[in-house]
Amino acid sequence: MLRAAGVGIGDEVVVPAFGNVEVAEAVTLAGAFPVFADVDPVTYCLDAEAVEHAVTQRTAAVVVVHRFGRPADVTRLHTVGQRHGLLVLQQGESEAPYDEVARRRERAAFLDARLRGVRTPDGGDGHTYQQYVVRVPGNGRPDRDAFARALRTKGVECRVPVKTPLHRLPEFRRCVTLPQTELAADETLALPVDASLTKRDMQRIVGACNALGGLLQAAL
């Protein structure tokens, strides 16, 4: 994709650090250099202002990754691209059938209305809930991880969506400050929202989360 677009040796490509390693690897394989920009704390996609700050004379492209079924603010990112003469590429998530998306949205609405003690996702326009990602309050990663372990003991499958931001991995380590990316990596947890879940399954998720959520308080 990048090579076909003319991106190559000596170029920089702005990518999110909150996400899968494949995007940064693709930049490297094209002979270019991945530059990490911060994400929007609501969408978990590239923040347009952060991208603007990351642009240099060597920047050739931006790769926008849509996360968890929530689309990025492509309009603003294209505006940044046009202002700097950059190629703006998008990496989408696989689309599910309409009826499956409708069931996921129904289950997400059930969780939105009943969960306490965690911060539920902002649905926004077009959210397909490929993952239902909440924020666990408290003191960052230790409390989030303890919360996840407790849920699993109650039979609720959950997962940490991004364990380590890319700019902290040895092969991509950068001296860059990405506060929203790092906070998201420390606080986020994906709860089940599969179309196959029954109402009893959903009630178990709510009961388990609500029993734990009130125990976590941020340190003063």
C-alpha positions as CSV (number, residue, x, y, z in Angstrom):
1,M,0.0,0.0,0.0
2,L,2.7,2.5,1.0
3,R,5.2,1.6,-1.7
4,A,2.4,1.7,-4.3
5,A,1.6,5.2,-3.1
6,G,5.2,6.3,-3.6
7,V,6.3,6.2,0.0
8,G,9.9,4.9,0.4
9,I,13.4,5.4,1.8
10,G,13.9,8.7,3.7
11,D,10.2,9.4,4.1
12,E,8.4,9.7,7.5
13,V,4.9,8.3,8.0
14,V,2.7,9.3,11.0
15,V,1.0,6.4,12.6
16,P,-0.7,5.7,16.0
17,A,1.3,4.1,18.8
18,F,-1.9,2.8,20.3
19,G,-2.6,-0.2,18.2
20,N,-1.3,-3.1,16.3
21,V,2.3,-3.4,15.3
22,E,1.5,-4.3,11.7
23,V,1.1,-0.7,10.6
24,A,4.5,0.4,11.9
25,E,6.1,-2.7,10.4
26,A,4.5,-1.9,7.0
27,V,6.1,1.5,7.2
28,T,9.5,0.0,8.0
29,L,9.2,-2.6,5.2
30,A,8.6,0.3,2.7
31,G,11.9,1.8,3.8
32,A,10.2,4.7,5.6
33,F,10.4,5.8,9.2
34,P,7.3,5.5,11.5
35,V,6.6,8.6,13.5
36,F,4.1,8.1,16.4
37,A,1.4,10.7,17.2
38,D,-1.0,10.7,20.1
39,V,-4.6,9.6,19.9
40,D,-8.0,11.1,20.7
41,P,-9.1,9.9,24.2
42,V,-12.6,9.2,23.0
43,T,-12.1,7.5,19.7
44,Y,-8.6,6.0,20.3
45,C,-7.8,7.0,16.8
46,L,-5.1,9.5,15.6
47,D,-5.7,13.0,16.9
48,A,-5.6,15.6,14.1
49,E,-3.8,18.2,16.2
50,A,-1.2,15.7,17.4
51,V,-0.6,14.7,13.8
52,E,0.0,18.3,12.8
53,H,2.6,18.6,15.5
54,A,4.3,15.4,14.3
55,V,4.7,16.6,10.7
56,T,8.2,17.5,9.5
57,Q,9.7,18.3,6.0
58,R,10.3,14.6,5.6
59,T,6.7,13.5,6.3
60,A,5.1,11.9,3.3
61,A,2.0,10.2,4.6
62,V,-0.4,9.6,7.5
63,V,-1.9,6.1,8.2
64,V,-5.3,6.5,10.0
65,V,-6.4,3.4,11.8
66,H,-10.0,3.0,12.9
67,R,-10.2,1.4,16.3
68,F,-12.7,-0.9,18.0
69,G,-15.4,-0.1,15.5
70,R,-15.3,3.6,16.1
71,P,-14.2,5.6,13.0
72,A,-11.5,8.3,13.2
73,D,-12.2,11.9,12.4
74,V,-11.2,11.5,8.8
75,T,-12.4,15.0,7.8
76,R,-10.0,16.8,10.1
77,L,-7.2,14.4,9.3
78,H,-7.6,15.0,5.6
79,T,-7.6,18.7,6.3
80,V,-4.2,18.3,7.9
81,G,-3.0,16.2,5.0
82,Q,-4.1,18.7,2.5
83,R,-2.5,21.6,4.4
84,H,0.9,19.8,4.3
85,G,0.6,17.9,1.1
86,L,0.5,14.5,2.7
87,L,-1.0,11.3,1.6
88,V,-3.7,10.2,4.0
89,L,-4.3,6.4,4.0
90,Q,-6.9,4.5,6.0
91,Q,-6.8,1.1,7.6
92,G,-10.3,-0.1,8.3
93,E,-11.6,-2.9,10.4
94,S,-13.3,-5.9,8.8
95,E,-17.0,-5.2,8.4
96,A,-19.6,-7.4,10.0
97,P,-23.1,-8.1,8.6
98,Y,-25.7,-5.5,9.5
99,D,-27.7,-7.8,11.7
100,E,-24.6,-8.7,13.7
101,V,-23.7,-5.0,14.2
102,A,-27.3,-4.3,15.2
103,R,-27.1,-7.0,17.9
104,R,-23.7,-5.7,19.2
105,R,-25.1,-2.2,19.4
106,E,-28.1,-3.5,21.4
107,R,-25.8,-5.2,23.8
108,A,-23.6,-2.1,24.0
109,A,-26.7,0.0,24.9
110,F,-27.6,-2.5,27.6
111,L,-24.1,-2.1,29.1
112,D,-24.1,1.7,28.7
113,A,-27.3,2.0,30.7
114,R,-26.3,-0.3,33.6
115,L,-22.6,-0.3,34.2
116,R,-21.3,1.7,37.2
117,G,-17.8,2.3,38.3
118,V,-16.2,2.2,34.9
119,R,-16.3,4.7,32.1
120,T,-18.3,3.4,29.2
121,P,-17.4,4.2,25.6
122,D,-18.8,7.2,23.7
123,G,-20.8,5.6,21.0
124,G,-20.8,8.4,18.5
125,D,-21.8,8.1,14.9
126,G,-21.1,4.9,13.1
127,H,-19.7,2.9,16.1
128,T,-20.1,-0.8,15.3
129,Y,-18.6,-2.0,18.6
130,Q,-16.1,-4.5,17.3
131,Q,-14.9,-4.1,20.8
132,Y,-16.7,-2.6,23.8
133,V,-13.8,-0.7,25.5
134,V,-14.3,0.8,28.9
135,R,-11.9,2.8,31.2
136,V,-11.2,1.4,34.6
137,P,-10.7,4.2,37.1
138,G,-8.2,4.1,39.9
139,N,-4.4,4.2,39.7
140,G,-3.8,3.1,36.1
141,R,-2.5,-0.3,35.0
142,P,-2.2,-2.0,38.4
143,D,-5.9,-1.4,39.2
144,R,-7.0,-2.2,35.6
145,D,-5.2,-5.5,35.7
146,A,-6.6,-6.4,39.1
147,F,-10.1,-5.5,37.9
148,A,-9.6,-7.8,34.8
149,R,-8.4,-10.7,36.9
150,A,-11.3,-10.3,39.3
151,L,-13.8,-10.3,36.3
152,R,-12.2,-13.5,34.9
153,T,-12.7,-15.3,38.2
154,K,-16.4,-14.4,37.9
155,G,-16.5,-16.0,34.5
156,V,-16.4,-12.8,32.5
157,E,-14.0,-12.9,29.6
158,C,-12.2,-9.6,29.1
159,R,-9.0,-8.5,27.5
160,V,-6.5,-5.6,27.5
161,P,-6.8,-4.2,23.9
162,V,-3.3,-2.6,23.8
163,K,-0.8,-3.9,26.4
164,T,2.2,-1.9,25.3
165,P,2.1,1.2,23.0
166,L,4.4,0.9,20.0
167,H,6.7,3.7,21.1
168,R,7.6,1.6,24.1
169,L,8.5,-1.6,22.2
170,P,12.2,-2.3,21.8
171,E,12.1,-2.3,18.0
172,F,10.2,1.0,17.8
173,R,11.3,2.8,21.0
174,R,11.1,6.6,20.7
175,C,11.7,9.5,23.1
176,V,8.3,10.9,22.5
177,T,5.5,12.0,24.9
178,L,2.1,10.6,24.1
179,P,0.0,11.1,27.3
180,Q,-3.4,10.0,25.9
181,T,-1.9,6.9,24.3
182,E,-0.2,5.9,27.5
183,L,-3.2,6.6,29.7
184,A,-5.4,4.5,27.3
185,A,-2.9,1.6,27.4
186,D,-3.1,1.7,31.3
187,E,-6.8,2.1,31.7
188,T,-8.7,0.4,28.9
189,L,-10.4,-3.0,29.0
190,A,-12.5,-4.7,26.4
191,L,-15.7,-6.3,27.7
192,P,-17.7,-8.9,25.8
193,V,-20.3,-7.5,23.5
194,D,-20.6,-10.4,21.0
195,A,-23.8,-10.8,19.1
196,S,-24.1,-14.3,20.5
197,L,-24.3,-13.2,24.2
198,T,-27.6,-13.9,26.0
199,K,-29.4,-11.5,28.3
200,R,-28.1,-13.7,31.2
201,D,-24.6,-13.3,30.0
202,M,-25.0,-9.5,29.8
203,Q,-26.5,-9.4,33.3
204,R,-23.5,-11.4,34.6
205,I,-21.1,-8.9,33.1
206,V,-23.0,-6.0,34.6
207,G,-23.2,-7.6,38.0
208,A,-19.5,-8.5,38.1
209,C,-18.3,-5.0,37.0
210,N,-20.6,-3.1,39.3
211,A,-19.5,-5.2,42.3
212,L,-15.9,-4.2,41.6
213,G,-16.1,-0.8,40.1
214,G,-17.0,1.1,43.3
215,L,-13.9,-0.2,45.0
216,L,-11.5,1.6,42.7
217,Q,-10.7,5.2,43.5
218,A,-8.0,7.4,42.0
219,A,-5.2,8.2,44.4
220,L,-5.1,11.8,45.7
